[in-house]
Amino acid sequence: MRRYFFEILALVLIGGSIYFFTESIAYLARRDYVSSILVFFIGLSVISVGKEIARLALVQKE
């Protein structure tokens, strides 16, 4: 049961990071470069947490 929770959480986090990357592109279109860089780094941190949760789900699989 815990493994499925981690898999779903990893998918939500990785999907959520896509939202941050699209917002970063939207800020670039508006020429707001500082906000774009900040949102981009937030997206990177969210995707790295999702990656670690996915690893944890793989460990729970065994």
Secondary structure, 3 states (H helix, E strand, C coil): CHHHHHHHHHHHHHHHHHHHHHHHHHHHHCCCHHHHHHHHHHHHHHHHHHHHHHHHHHHHHC
